[in-house]
């Protein structure tokens, strides 16, 4: 399953930027059901020994989406 996600991710990146260059820097934002799945996905598809896994605060966004996400995601 993870190789499939990697292939899909590369294709999506290529479609969004119209180009994909192996070895170039890129960022991917992936929605995962929990922290464990996110870390496993990042670590297993990362070319380096130490994967960069970070969390960012949501400071702005589409108000209806933010209201919806607040009601759906547990604290």
N, C-alpha and C positions, 0 to 999 in steps of 0.2 A: 504493500500500500504506500509506503513512504517514497519509493522511487517514482511511483505514479504522481504523487503530490509534487515532487521535485520537477518532473517533466511538465506538469500543468503549470507550475509556478514560472518556469522558464518561458513557456509559451505566452503566458499572460504578460510577463515582463516584456517580452519581445513585441507583443501587440501594443502595449501601452507606450513604449518608447521607440518603436519601429526598428529597434536594433538590440542585439544581444552579443556581447563580446566576452567570451570566457576569460575569467581572471579579473574582470573589471569589478569595481565596487558597485553594490546595489543594496537596496533595502526592501524587505518584504514585510507586510503587515498581514498576519494570519489570525483569523478568529478561531480559537480553540475552546473546547468545553471546560478546560481547567488548566492550572499552572503546570501540572505534571505532564500532560499531553503536549503543551507548548514547549517545555524544556526538552522533552524527548525528541520532538520533531526538529527543533533547532539544532540540537547536538548531533543527531544522526545525519543531518544534511549539510553540515558545516565543514568546509575544507580545512579548517585550522584545528589545532589541538584544543584550544579553548574557544568555545562559541560565545559571541556577544549576545547575551540575553538580558534585556533591560525592560523596564516598565516606565511608561510616561503618563503624567496626569492629563486628564481631559479638561481643558480650560475653556474651550469654545466648541460650538457645533450647532447643528440644525435643532432648534428648540423642540419640535415634535419628536425627533429621534432621541434627544437627551431625556425627555420626559418618559418615553417608552422604555429606554434602556434602564432608567432608574427603577422602574417598576418590575422589570424582568430579572435583573442581575442582583443576586443577594449581596448584602453589604460585606 
